[in-house]
Amino acid sequence: MTSMSRARVARRIAAGAAYGGGGAGLVGAAVVGLVLAEVRLARRQLGNGLSGRVPAADGVYGHGYEIPGEPPLRLAVLGDSTAAGQGVHRAGQTPGALLASGLAAVAERPVELRNVAVTGARSDDLDRQVGLLLSAPGPVPDVCVIMIGANDVTHRMPPTQSVRHLSTAVRRLRTAGAEVVVGTCPDLGTIEPVQQPLRWLARRASRQLAAAQTIGVVAQGGRTVSLGDLLGPEFEANPRELFGPDNYHPSAEGYATAAMAILPTVCAALGLWPAEEERPDVSRREGFLPVARAAAEAAAEAGTEVTAAMPAGPRGPWALLKRRRRRRVPEAEPATPSV
């Protein structure tokens, strides 16, 4: 599927989400059913994580940067098993801990992490997760990272519903004062036991949803980072290293790769990235595009950021497409529990 046709499909899904429609699909229902059957078979054959247990990573990271009287930055993570960090042994290997540690190093300030992501979650669980964050005592998070979408595809949630739930979550968090960064739907075509042509169809469905998610998120003032190809060429080239023992969830190295892609956008959302890197770099094929086209291009290239750029024109809203340089994220040191 070309970038332009993917943009048209994403636009249709996002419009259905915004205006209450429910009929726009990713691919034919029968095709999706075949993909789901094979993905579920793969998960039964390989298991679903090591034990189903996710290491608890909540707490404060970067104590070496403490300044008396200055509170830590607050980072929240929402979403599914990939956001929670299923498949690794230690809390410091989870994406939340890696992002908190990396953010602390860039900001030179401690970061307090709260992770409310749940294994198996779909986008309709985001309402509950956002409620947990906003009803908690204390300040609203400074920035929230959401990683969601794979279970929406594998459980056949209508894409318009999926995007509507995500957009609502982003709007609630932005209204409360938090910056929001969304890691869009990963590429399900990279799951090893899924064979062609179903692998191609799973990839197509994943990318269509990722593009539609981007349109919905940007409309609500959030930013997106494409995770699709992180579970693509890099994982396919070295699956034993970048996939965990279940061949479904990422390994510690895989989560570090995802965190490296997301961290620059988290920092930019908080105004912590160098000002000179905020300008589009033509040599890196960055620039201003209609949001649907930017969303489609981002869905096809890992680590690509999309954020709202300027008021809508005759061709609709525009966005800035950025291909930020990834920052190496070391394994996080153990956190101090929040008080």
N, C-alpha and C positions, 0 to 999 in steps of 0.2 A: 504494500500500500504506500502510495506517495505521500509526501508531507502535506500537500494541498488537500488530498482526499481525506487524510487523517484529521486535518483541521476542520473540514466540513462536518465529519462525524462528531468530533469533539464539540463543535459549536452546537450541533443539534441536541446532543445529550445535555450539555450545560443549559441550553435554553429550556429543555424539558424539566430540568431540575429547578430552574428559577421560576417557571410559570406553572408548575404542578403537573406537567405531562409525565407519562410513565411508559410510553410505547417505544421510545428509541432504544435499540439494542446494540450490543457490541458486535456480535456475530450471530448467525442463525441459532435458534434454540437447540436444534438437533446437534449442530456442531459443538456448541458449548457443552451439551450433555456428554458427548464423547470425550472432550478434554477433561471434564470433571471426573468421569469414570476412571480415566487413566491416572490422573493426579491422585485420586483417593486410593487407587490400587497401589500406586507408588508409595504413598504414605503408610499403608498397611504393611507393605513388604519391608520397608526400611525403618518403621517405627516413627514416632513423632517427637523427636528430641531425645535427650539422654534419659531423663526420668520424669519429664514434665515439670520439674522444679526449676524456677528461675532464681538466680542469686539476687538477694536483696541488696540494692545499691544506693538506697536513699541515704542522704547525709551531706556533710560539708566537705568539699574538695578545695585544695590549694591553701592550706592553713599558713604556709610560709609567706603569703601575701597579706596577712591580716594587718589592718590599720585600726587602732583603737577608735571606737565610736563610729566606724563606717560599716554598715551592714553588708553581708554578702549579696552578690547577685543571686537571683532566684531563677532556676531553670526547671521546667516541668516537661515530662515526656509522656505522650499519650499514644494509644494505638493498639497494635496486635502483638503477636509473639516476637516479631522482629524488633519492635520498639522495646519490648520487655527484656529481650536478650536471651531468649530460650536457645539452648544448645551449647552454652559455655559453662565452665566450672566456677569461675570466680567473678565476684561483683565488678572488679576493675576491668573485666573484659566486655561488659555490657555496653551498648551504645550510649546509654544515659551517662554512665560513669566516664566513658571516654570523652564525651562532649563536655561534661562538667569540668574535667581535668584540663582539657584543651582550652576551654573558655577562660578558666582561671589563669592559665599561662598568658593568654593574649591580653586579658583585661588587667592582669597583675592585681587580682582581687579574688577572695574566696568565692566559691559558687556553691549554693545549697541546691541539691537535686531532690526532686520528688517525682517518682515514676508511678503513674496510675495505669499503664498499659496492661492488657490482659491477653494471655494466650488464647487464640481462637476468636478474638474480637473482630466484629465487622463494623462498618461505619455507623450503624445504628446504635452501637454502644458508646459512641463518642458523647452523646448527650449526658449519659451517666458519668462518664469520666470527667467531663468539663464541670459537671455539678459538684463532684468531689473536690476539685481544685478551688472553685469559686466559693464554696461554702466553708472551706477550711479557715481556721483563725489565722490572722496575720495578713500581710500584703499579698496582692495578686502577683503571680510570677512575672518576672521581667520579660521572659521569652519562653514560648512553648514550642516543642518540636513534636509533630504528629507523623507517625509512619503507619499507613493503613491502605488497604485495598485488595491484597491478595485473597483474603477470605471472602470478600465480596464477589470476586470472580468465581472462586471454587464453589461457593454456595448459591450462585445464580441470583444474587441480589440485582434487581434492575438497576442499570447504571445511573439512571436519573435519580433514583432513590439514594444510591450511594453518594453521588455528588451533592444532593440536597442535604444529607446528614452532615457531610464534611463541611459544606459551606456554612451551615448553621453553627457548627462548632467554632469555626474560625471567626464568624461574626460575633459570637458571644465573648470569645476571648479578647478580640480586638476592642470591643465595646468596653470591656472591663479594664483595658489599658495594657494588655500584654502584646508583645510582638509575637508573630506566629510564622513558623517555618514548617512546611509540609514536605516530607519525603514521599513522593508519589508511588503509585502501585509498582512493585517490582516485576520483573520479567519472569513469568511462570514457565516460559519456554526453556528455561535453563535447568529445570529439574531433570536430572539425568535419566530416570527410567521412562520419561515421557518421550515417545518416539515420533518421528515424522510420519504423516503430515501434522499430527496433533501438536507437536512442538511448535511449529510455525503458527498454528491457529491460537495456541495459548499465548504466544508472544504478541500476536495481533490484538487479541482481546485485552491483554495487559496494557499495551501501549495506548490503545484507544481510551481506556479508563484513565490512565495517567494524564493524557492530554486534556480530557474533560475535567479531571480534578483540578488541573492547573487553572483553567478558565474560571472555575468556581471560586478557588482560593484567592486568586488575584483580584477578583471582583469585590471580595470582602476585605481587602487590604493586607492579605498575607503574601508570603513568598513561597515558591516551590523549588525543590531540587529533585531532578530526575534520578531515581535509583535503578531504573530498568537495566541499563547496560552494565551496571556494577555487578549484576547477576547475569551478565552476558559474556563478552569476550574474555574479561579477566577471569571469571569463574570457570568458563569452559576451558581456558588454557591451563588452568591449574586447579581442577575441581577438588583434588584430595587435600589441597592446602586451604582453599577458600570456602569450601562447604564443611559443615560439621559432620560428626559421625553418622547422623541420620540422612545425609545427602539432601536435606530439605531446608534446614535452617543454616545460616552462616556459621562458620567457625569464628574463633577469636580474631583471626586475620581478616576474615570477611567483614566482621563488624567494624574493625579498625578502618578498613577501606571505605565503608559507608560513612563512618564518622568523619574521615578526612574530607569527604565530598560535602558533608552538611555543615561542618564547623565554619568555613569562611562565610557562608550565608547567615548563620547565627550571629557571627561577629558583626557582619555588615548591618544586620537588622538593629543591632544595639549601638551602631555608630562607632565600632571599634576597629574597622578595617581601614587601611590607609586610603586617604582621600583620592590619591591619584589612581587607585584601582577601581574607583567608582565610575570613572568615565569609560565609555565603550572603547574597546580595543579592536580596531578593524582587522588587525593581523590575526586576531583570535576568532574572527567571524562573530563579533558581538555587535549589537545595535538595537535600534528600535523597530519593532514589528507589530502588526495587528496581533492582538493577544492570542487569537486562535492559531495563527501561524507559528508564533513563538512557542505555544504549548505543544504543537505537533513536532516542531524541531527538537524541543527539549526532551520529549518522550523517547526520541530515538538516540539520544546521546547522554550518557551518564554524567552526573555532576553538573548539569546545566541548570542555571538558576533563571527563574522568571519572576519579575516583580512589576507592579503597575508603574507606568512611566509618565503619562500625560493624559489630559482630558480626552474623552472620546471625540473622534472626528467623523467624517462622512463614512469611513470604513469601520466604525465602531471603536471600542477601547484599544489602546496601544499598551505595549509592555516592553521592558528592557530585557533582552536576552544576554546573560553573562555566562562565560565559561571561566570561572574563577580558578586560580592556581590552588591546588589542594595543599593543605598543611598537614605535615606528619603528626599523628596523634599517638603518643606513647601510651602503654597500658597505665591505667590510673592507679595511683596509690590508694590504700584503703581509706574510706571516708570516715569522718567522725560523725556519729549519729546526731541528727538534729535534736535540739532541745525544745 
